[in-house]
Amino acid sequence: MGRISWDQYFMSQSHLLAMRSTCTRLAVGATIVRDKRIIAGGYNGSIAGGVHCSDEGCYVIENHCVRTIHAEMNALLQCAKFGVPTAGAEIYVTHFPCLQCCKALIQAGIKTVYYATDYKNHPYAIELFEQADVKIEFVKFEKTISEADKGKDELILHLLNKLSESNTDDDVVQALRNKADQILS
C-alpha cells in the first residue's frame, strides 16, 4: 500500500474536522500547517459553550448565519489563543475561503491556501490573495478506500451481476446499479 501525499494527508484532516461542524448549511474544516506539521485545526460552528445551529437552527441576517464562526477563523483563533505563530504557514480548507476569511488569512501571514471545493470564490478575495502574494491552489480531495471497503464494493458489484443474470426486471437492476454508482463513486 502506497503512502498518501502530504496534500491529501492535510486535506483529509480538514475533511475530518468538517465532520465536527455544527453548521447545518455547509460543513467546513481547516488545517493550518507549518513545516509539514499541523499547528491548528478548526471547523465552522458557534462560540465555545454557545447555542449551535444544529440544535436550534441558523440565525440568518442578510443571507448569512451570524451565529457561525468560519473554520479558517477558528483555526487562526486557536493559534492566537495558544500563542502559535502563523507567519509563513499554509492552510488546507475544504472550501474556498470567503472574503472575510481571506483577509484574516493574509493578515495572519498565511502564505499558501489549499482548497478542495470551489465555493462562491469571490473575485476580490482572489485579487487580495494575489496582491499579498498568497498562493492559492486547488487540491482535488481523494477519498481513500480501505481494504474492507474494497471488499464491500466487490460484493455489491457481484450481487448486481447475479441479479442481472437472474429473471429480475432490467429496470430494477439498472436502478440498483445507478444507486450503487452513486454510493461507490
Accessible surface in RSA format (square Angstrom, percent):
REM  Atomic radii and reference values for relative SASA: ProtOr
REM  Chains: A
REM  Algorithm: Lee & Richards
REM  Probe-radius: 1.40
REM  Slices: 20
REM RES _ NUM      All-atoms   Total-Side   Main-Chain    Non-polar    All polar
REM                ABS   REL    ABS   REL    ABS   REL    ABS   REL    ABS   REL
RES MET A   1   233.71 121.0 142.93  94.6  90.78 216.1 125.88 107.0 107.83 142.9
RES GLY A   2    62.36  76.9   0.00   N/A  62.36  76.9  40.16 110.2  22.20  49.7
RES ARG A   3   223.06  93.7 186.82  95.2  36.24  86.3  82.68 113.0 140.38  85.1
RES ILE A   4    75.94  43.2  53.85  40.1  22.09  53.2  58.98  42.5  16.96  46.0
RES SER A   5    62.93  53.2  47.18  63.0  15.74  36.3  54.15 115.3   8.78  12.3
RES TRP A   6   108.99  43.7 104.59  50.6   4.40  10.3  81.22  43.3  27.77  45.1
RES ASP A   7    43.18  30.2  42.12  41.9   1.06   2.5   7.37  17.3  35.82  35.7
RES GLN A   8    17.32   9.7  17.32  12.7   0.00   0.0  11.14  23.7   6.18   4.7
RES TYR A   9   104.99  49.0 103.08  58.6   1.91   5.0  62.70  47.1  42.29  52.1
RES PHE A  10     1.13   0.6   1.13   0.7   0.00   0.0   1.13   0.7   0.00   0.0
RES MET A  11     0.00   0.0   0.00   0.0   0.00   0.0   0.00   0.0   0.00   0.0
RES SER A  12    35.04  29.6  30.53  40.7   4.50  10.4  26.44  56.3   8.59  12.0
RES GLN A  13    54.09  30.2  50.95  37.2   3.14   7.5   5.20  11.1  48.88  37.1
RES SER A  14     0.00   0.0   0.00   0.0   0.00   0.0   0.00   0.0   0.00   0.0
RES HIS A  15    49.55  27.1  46.53  32.3   3.01   7.7  35.15  36.2  14.40  16.8
RES LEU A  16   106.39  59.2 102.03  73.0   4.35  10.9 103.66  72.8   2.73   7.3
RES LEU A  17    30.17  16.8  28.83  20.6   1.35   3.4  30.17  21.2   0.00   0.0
RES ALA A  18     9.69   8.9   8.43  13.0   1.27   2.9   8.69  12.2   1.01   2.7
RES MET A  19   155.65  80.6 118.30  78.3  37.36  88.9 109.12  92.8  46.53  61.6
RES ARG A  20   155.16  65.1 147.90  75.4   7.26  17.3  49.34  67.4 105.82  64.1
RES SER A  21    22.50  19.0   0.66   0.9  21.84  50.3   0.66   1.4  21.84  30.6
RES THR A  22    25.72  18.3  24.46  24.8   1.26   3.0  25.04  33.6   0.67   1.0
RES CYS A  23    20.45  15.5   7.20   8.0  13.25  31.1   0.20   0.5  20.25  21.8
RES THR A  24    88.88  63.2  50.10  50.8  38.78  92.4  49.04  65.9  39.84  60.2
RES ARG A  25   115.95  48.7  80.99  41.3  34.97  83.3  40.23  55.0  75.72  45.9
RES LEU A  26    48.94  27.3  43.28  31.0   5.66  14.2  48.29  33.9   0.65   1.7
RES ALA A  27    47.23  43.4  35.76  55.2  11.46  26.1  35.76  50.4  11.46  30.4
RES VAL A  28    14.68   9.7  14.68  13.3   0.00   0.0  14.68  12.8   0.00   0.0
RES GLY A  29     0.00   0.0   0.00   N/A   0.00   0.0   0.00   0.0   0.00   0.0
RES ALA A  30     0.00   0.0   0.00   0.0   0.00   0.0   0.00   0.0   0.00   0.0
RES THR A  31     0.06   0.0   0.06   0.1   0.00   0.0   0.06   0.1   0.00   0.0
RES ILE A  32     0.00   0.0   0.00   0.0   0.00   0.0   0.00   0.0   0.00   0.0
RES VAL A  33     0.06   0.0   0.06   0.1   0.00   0.0   0.06   0.1   0.00   0.0
RES ARG A  34    64.19  27.0  60.40  30.8   3.78   9.0  26.78  36.6  37.41  22.7
RES ASP A  35   121.90  85.4  94.71  94.3  27.20  64.3  37.22  87.6  84.68  84.5
RES LYS A  36    89.99  43.9  84.62  51.9   5.37  12.8  47.70  42.9  42.29  45.0
RES ARG A  37   155.46  65.3 153.54  78.3   1.91   4.6  60.08  82.1  95.38  57.8
RES ILE A  38    72.18  41.1  43.43  32.4  28.76  69.3  43.43  31.3  28.76  78.0
RES ILE A  39    40.40  23.0  16.67  12.4  23.73  57.2  23.93  17.2  16.47  44.7
RES ALA A  40     5.63   5.2   0.00   0.0   5.63  12.8   5.63   7.9   0.00   0.0
RES GLY A  41    19.13  23.6   0.00   N/A  19.13  23.6   6.02  16.5  13.11  29.4
RES GLY A  42     4.47   5.5   0.00   N/A   4.47   5.5   4.47  12.3   0.00   0.0
RES TYR A  43    61.08  28.5  59.97  34.1   1.11   2.9  33.39  25.1  27.69  34.1
RES ASN A  44     8.08   5.6   8.08   7.8   0.00   0.0   1.01   2.4   7.07   6.8
RES GLY A  45     3.99   4.9   0.00   N/A   3.99   4.9   3.99  10.9   0.00   0.0
RES SER A  46    14.59  12.3   1.56   2.1  13.03  30.0   1.32   2.8  13.27  18.6
RES ILE A  47   112.34  63.9 110.04  82.0   2.30   5.5 112.06  80.7   0.28   0.8
RES ALA A  48   106.99  98.4  69.89 107.9  37.10  84.4  81.04 114.1  25.95  68.7
RES GLY A  49    88.77 109.5   0.00   N/A  88.77 109.5  43.71 120.0  45.06 100.9
RES GLY A  50    22.33  27.5   0.00   N/A  22.33  27.5  14.38  39.5   7.95  17.8
RES VAL A  51    69.38  45.7  57.85  52.4  11.53  27.8  64.39  55.9   4.99  13.5
RES HIS A  52    51.23  28.0  51.14  35.5   0.09   0.2  31.25  32.2  19.99  23.3
RES CYS A  53     3.29   2.5   1.42   1.6   1.87   4.4   0.02   0.1   3.26   3.5
RES SER A  54    65.10  55.0  33.99  45.4  31.11  71.7  26.86  57.2  38.24  53.6
RES ASP A  55   109.08  76.4  72.61  72.3  36.47  86.2  23.81  56.0  85.26  85.0
RES GLU A  56   122.95  70.6  86.31  65.3  36.64  87.2  31.43  60.8  91.53  74.7
RES GLY A  57    34.32  42.3   0.00   N/A  34.32  42.3  30.04  82.4   4.28   9.6
RES CYS A  58    41.59  31.5  11.18  12.5  30.41  71.5   7.48  19.0  34.11  36.8
RES TYR A  59   120.05  56.0 116.81  66.5   3.25   8.4  79.75  59.9  40.30  49.7
RES VAL A  60    71.40  47.0  44.35  40.2  27.04  65.2  44.35  38.5  27.04  73.3
RES ILE A  61    84.05  47.8  77.52  57.8   6.53  15.7  81.56  58.7   2.49   6.7
RES GLU A  62   155.06  89.0 124.01  93.8  31.05  73.9  54.99 106.4 100.07  81.7
RES ASN A  63   103.80  71.6  91.45  88.4  12.35  29.7  27.71  66.7  76.09  73.5
RES HIS A  64   127.70  69.8 126.14  87.7   1.56   4.0  78.84  81.3  48.85  56.8
RES CYS A  65    19.35  14.6   5.39   6.0  13.96  32.8   5.39  13.7  13.96  15.1
RES VAL A  66    79.83  52.5  47.29  42.8  32.54  78.4  53.62  46.6  26.21  71.1
RES ARG A  67    60.92  25.6  47.35  24.1  13.57  32.3  17.86  24.4  43.06  26.1
RES THR A  68    21.09  15.0   6.15   6.2  14.94  35.6   5.73   7.7  15.36  23.2
RES ILE A  69    42.56  24.2  38.72  28.8   3.84   9.3  42.56  30.6   0.00   0.0
RES HIS A  70    76.49  41.8  74.16  51.5   2.33   6.0  39.70  40.9  36.79  42.8
RES ALA A  71     0.24   0.2   0.00   0.0   0.24   0.5   0.00   0.0   0.24   0.6
RES GLU A  72     6.59   3.8   6.59   5.0   0.00   0.0   0.19   0.4   6.40   5.2
RES MET A  73    54.45  28.2  54.17  35.8   0.29   0.7  40.56  34.5  13.90  18.4
RES ASN A  74    40.77  28.1  35.97  34.8   4.80  11.5  10.05  24.2  30.72  29.7
RES ALA A  75     0.00   0.0   0.00   0.0   0.00   0.0   0.00   0.0   0.00   0.0
RES LEU A  76    17.00   9.5  12.70   9.1   4.29  10.8  12.93   9.1   4.06  10.9
RES LEU A  77    90.40  50.3  87.58  62.7   2.82   7.1  87.84  61.7   2.56   6.9
RES GLN A  78    72.64  40.6  67.69  49.5   4.95  11.8  19.60  41.7  53.04  40.2
RES CYS A  79     2.10   1.6   1.27   1.4   0.83   1.9   2.03   5.1   0.07   0.1
RES ALA A  80    76.39  70.2  44.42  68.5  31.98  72.7  56.07  79.0  20.32  53.8
RES LYS A  81   163.84  79.9 126.65  77.7  37.18  88.5  83.16  74.9  80.68  85.9
RES PHE A  82   137.24  68.7 108.99  67.5  28.25  73.5 115.23  69.9  22.01  63.0
RES GLY A  83    64.40  79.4   0.00   N/A  64.40  79.4  37.28 102.3  27.12  60.7
RES VAL A  84    44.85  29.5  37.71  34.1   7.14  17.2  39.14  34.0   5.71  15.5
RES PRO A  85    89.85  65.5  77.97  71.1  11.88  43.2  89.46  73.9   0.39   2.4
RES THR A  86    17.32  12.3  14.01  14.2   3.31   7.9   4.20   5.6  13.12  19.8
RES ALA A  87    74.58  68.6  60.68  93.6  13.90  31.6  61.01  85.9  13.57  35.9
RES GLY A  88    44.49  54.9   0.00   N/A  44.49  54.9  21.93  60.2  22.56  50.5
RES ALA A  89     0.16   0.1   0.00   0.0   0.16   0.4   0.16   0.2   0.00   0.0
RES GLU A  90    40.56  23.3  40.56  30.7   0.00   0.0  10.75  20.8  29.81  24.3
RES ILE A  91     0.00   0.0   0.00   0.0   0.00   0.0   0.00   0.0   0.00   0.0
RES TYR A  92     1.94   0.9   1.94   1.1   0.00   0.0   0.00   0.0   1.94   2.4
RES VAL A  93     0.00   0.0   0.00   0.0   0.00   0.0   0.00   0.0   0.00   0.0
RES THR A  94     1.51   1.1   1.51   1.5   0.00   0.0   1.51   2.0   0.00   0.0
RES HIS A  95    26.38  14.4  26.16  18.2   0.22   0.6  15.42  15.9  10.96  12.8
RES PHE A  96     5.61   2.8   0.53   0.3   5.08  13.2   0.53   0.3   5.08  14.5
RES PRO A  97     0.70   0.5   0.00   0.0   0.70   2.5   0.33   0.3   0.37   2.3
RES CYS A  98    44.48  33.6  34.65  38.7   9.82  23.1  37.47  94.9   7.00   7.6
RES LEU A  99    39.74  22.1  36.88  26.4   2.86   7.2  36.88  25.9   2.86   7.7
RES GLN A 100   107.65  60.2 104.11  76.1   3.54   8.4  50.83 108.2  56.82  43.1
RES CYS A 101     1.91   1.4   1.70   1.9   0.21   0.5   0.28   0.7   1.63   1.8
RES CYS A 102     0.00   0.0   0.00   0.0   0.00   0.0   0.00   0.0   0.00   0.0
RES LYS A 103    81.97  40.0  80.31  49.3   1.66   4.0  45.16  40.7  36.80  39.2
RES ALA A 104    23.55  21.7  14.00  21.6   9.55  21.7  20.87  29.4   2.68   7.1
RES LEU A 105     0.36   0.2   0.23   0.2   0.13   0.3   0.36   0.3   0.00   0.0
RES ILE A 106    37.63  21.4  26.74  19.9  10.89  26.2  26.93  19.4  10.70  29.0
RES GLN A 107   157.84  88.3 125.75  91.9  32.09  76.4  44.75  95.3 113.09  85.8
RES ALA A 108    27.16  25.0  11.00  17.0  16.16  36.8  22.54  31.7   4.62  12.2
RES GLY A 109    17.54  21.6   0.00   N/A  17.54  21.6  17.54  48.1   0.00   0.0
RES ILE A 110     0.70   0.4   0.00   0.0   0.70   1.7   0.00   0.0   0.70   1.9
RES LYS A 111   102.93  50.2 100.38  61.6   2.54   6.1  64.61  58.2  38.32  40.8
RES THR A 112    13.52   9.6  13.52  13.7   0.00   0.0   0.05   0.1  13.47  20.4
RES VAL A 113     0.00   0.0   0.00   0.0   0.00   0.0   0.00   0.0   0.00   0.0
RES TYR A 114    20.25   9.5  20.25  11.5   0.00   0.0   1.52   1.1  18.73  23.1
RES TYR A 115    23.41  10.9  23.41  13.3   0.00   0.0   1.03   0.8  22.38  27.6
RES ALA A 116    10.91  10.0   1.17   1.8   9.74  22.2   1.17   1.6   9.74  25.8
RES THR A 117    57.46  40.9  54.90  55.7   2.56   6.1  39.08  52.5  18.38  27.8
RES ASP A 118    89.11  62.4  71.78  71.4  17.34  41.0  29.95  70.5  59.16  59.0
RES TYR A 119    86.85  40.5  81.77  46.5   5.08  13.2  60.95  45.8  25.91  31.9
RES LYS A 120   153.91  75.1 120.34  73.8  33.57  79.9 101.02  90.9  52.89  56.3
RES ASN A 121    45.03  31.1  24.08  23.3  20.95  50.4  13.30  32.0  31.74  30.7
RES HIS A 122    78.38  42.8  75.94  52.8   2.44   6.2  52.84  54.5  25.54  29.7
RES PRO A 123   100.84  73.5  93.42  85.2   7.42  27.0  95.95  79.2   4.89  30.4
RES TYR A 124    98.06  45.8  95.80  54.5   2.26   5.9  60.81  45.7  37.25  45.9
RES ALA A 125     0.00   0.0   0.00   0.0   0.00   0.0   0.00   0.0   0.00   0.0
RES ILE A 126    54.26  30.9  54.26  40.4   0.00   0.0  54.26  39.1   0.00   0.0
RES GLU A 127    81.14  46.6  79.69  60.3   1.45   3.4  24.88  48.1  56.27  45.9
RES LEU A 128    24.14  13.4  23.49  16.8   0.65   1.6  23.49  16.5   0.65   1.8
RES PHE A 129     0.10   0.0   0.10   0.1   0.00   0.0   0.10   0.1   0.00   0.0
RES GLU A 130   120.42  69.1  98.69  74.7  21.73  51.7  42.23  81.7  78.20  63.8
RES GLN A 131   125.47  70.2  86.78  63.4  38.69  92.1  46.86  99.7  78.62  59.6
RES ALA A 132    31.11  28.6  12.15  18.7  18.97  43.1  23.81  33.5   7.31  19.4
RES ASP A 133   121.31  85.0 109.69 109.2  11.62  27.5  29.30  69.0  92.01  91.8
RES VAL A 134     9.16   6.0   2.23   2.0   6.93  16.7   2.66   2.3   6.50  17.6
RES LYS A 135   115.69  56.4 106.45  65.3   9.24  22.0  72.39  65.2  43.31  46.1
RES ILE A 136    52.21  29.7  30.03  22.4  22.18  53.5  30.03  21.6  22.18  60.2
RES GLU A 137    57.06  32.8  54.51  41.2   2.56   6.1  23.24  45.0  33.82  27.6
RES PHE A 138   102.18  51.1  82.22  50.9  19.95  51.9  82.22  49.9  19.95  57.1
RES VAL A 139    10.66   7.0   7.24   6.6   3.42   8.2  10.66   9.3   0.00   0.0
RES LYS A 140   140.27  68.4 133.55  81.9   6.72  16.0  84.69  76.2  55.59  59.2
RES PHE A 141    47.44  23.7  28.89  17.9  18.55  48.3  28.89  17.5  18.55  53.1
RES GLU A 142   101.99  58.6  96.14  72.7   5.85  13.9  32.25  62.4  69.74  56.9
RES LYS A 143   156.27  76.2 134.30  82.4  21.97  52.3  82.77  74.5  73.50  78.3
RES THR A 144    93.67  66.6  66.82  67.7  26.85  64.0  39.13  52.6  54.54  82.4
RES ILE A 145    88.58  50.4  67.61  50.4  20.97  50.5  68.16  49.1  20.42  55.4
RES SER A 146    61.30  51.8  47.52  63.4  13.78  31.7  52.79 112.4   8.51  11.9
RES GLU A 147   125.76  72.2 113.62  86.0  12.14  28.9  65.74 127.2  60.02  49.0
RES ALA A 148    68.27  62.8  50.37  77.7  17.90  40.7  62.39  87.9   5.88  15.6
RES ASP A 149    59.16  41.4  58.85  58.6   0.31   0.7  11.42  26.9  47.73  47.6
RES LYS A 150    90.53  44.2  89.85  55.1   0.68   1.6  48.07  43.3  42.46  45.2
RES GLY A 151    37.06  45.7   0.00   N/A  37.06  45.7  30.31  83.2   6.75  15.1
RES LYS A 152   126.88  61.9 124.03  76.1   2.85   6.8  78.32  70.5  48.56  51.7
RES ASP A 153    33.21  23.3  33.21  33.1   0.00   0.0  11.39  26.8  21.82  21.8
RES GLU A 154   118.49  68.0 112.57  85.2   5.92  14.1  44.56  86.2  73.92  60.4
RES LEU A 155   100.70  56.1  96.21  68.8   4.49  11.3 100.11  70.3   0.59   1.6
RES ILE A 156    60.44  34.4  59.44  44.3   1.00   2.4  60.21  43.4   0.24   0.6
RES LEU A 157    78.17  43.5  78.17  55.9   0.00   0.0  78.17  54.9   0.00   0.0
RES HIS A 158    94.36  51.6  90.92  63.2   3.44   8.8  54.42  56.1  39.94  46.5
RES LEU A 159    93.71  52.2  92.69  66.3   1.02   2.6  92.69  65.1   1.02   2.8
RES LEU A 160    10.64   5.9  10.64   7.6   0.00   0.0  10.64   7.5   0.00   0.0
RES ASN A 161    69.59  48.0  69.59  67.3   0.00   0.0  15.53  37.4  54.07  52.3
RES LYS A 162   109.74  53.5 104.82  64.3   4.92  11.7  56.61  51.0  53.12  56.6
RES LEU A 163    59.97  33.4  58.75  42.0   1.22   3.1  59.76  42.0   0.21   0.6
RES SER A 164    52.67  44.5  30.76  41.0  21.91  50.5  20.90  44.5  31.77  44.5
RES GLU A 165   131.37  75.4  92.98  70.3  38.39  91.4  49.07  94.9  82.30  67.2
RES SER A 166    58.14  49.1  36.39  48.6  21.75  50.1  46.93  99.9  11.21  15.7
RES ASN A 167   159.44 110.0 125.59 121.4  33.85  81.5  39.56  95.2 119.88 115.9
RES THR A 168    42.58  30.3  27.37  27.7  15.21  36.3  23.01  30.9  19.56  29.6
RES ASP A 169    83.48  58.5  69.38  69.1  14.10  33.3  33.20  78.1  50.28  50.1
RES ASP A 170   114.28  80.0 106.65 106.2   7.63  18.0  34.61  81.5  79.67  79.5
RES ASP A 171   113.12  79.2 106.09 105.6   7.03  16.6  29.77  70.1  83.35  83.1
RES VAL A 172    75.26  49.5  71.92  65.1   3.34   8.0  75.14  65.3   0.11   0.3
RES VAL A 173     6.32   4.2   6.32   5.7   0.00   0.0   6.32   5.5   0.00   0.0
RES GLN A 174    94.14  52.6  93.52  68.4   0.62   1.5  41.10  87.5  53.04  40.2
RES ALA A 175    59.26  54.5  48.65  75.1  10.61  24.1  53.42  75.2   5.83  15.4
RES LEU A 176    77.41  43.1  74.84  53.5   2.57   6.5  75.03  52.7   2.38   6.4
RES ARG A 177    64.23  27.0  63.75  32.5   0.48   1.1  24.51  33.5  39.72  24.1
RES ASN A 178    73.41  50.6  70.91  68.5   2.51   6.0  21.80  52.5  51.61  49.9
RES LYS A 179   115.84  56.5 113.80  69.8   2.04   4.8  65.85  59.3  49.99  53.2
RES ALA A 180     7.29   6.7   4.31   6.7   2.98   6.8   6.80   9.6   0.49   1.3
RES ASP A 181    85.97  60.2  82.20  81.8   3.76   8.9  27.92  65.7  58.05  57.9
RES GLN A 182   127.98  71.6 104.17  76.1  23.81  56.7  41.96  89.3  86.02  65.2
RES ILE A 183   114.28  65.0  87.34  65.1  26.94  64.9  93.85  67.6  20.43  55.4
RES LEU A 184    48.11  26.8  23.73  17.0  24.38  61.3  26.89  18.9  21.22  57.1
RES SER A 185   117.80  99.5  60.38  80.6  57.42 132.3  77.21 164.4  40.58  56.9
END  Absolute sums over single chains surface
CHAIN  1 A    11613.3       9392.9       2220.4       6586.0       5027.3
END  Absolute sums over all chains
TOTAL         11613.3       9392.9       2220.4       6586.0       5027.3
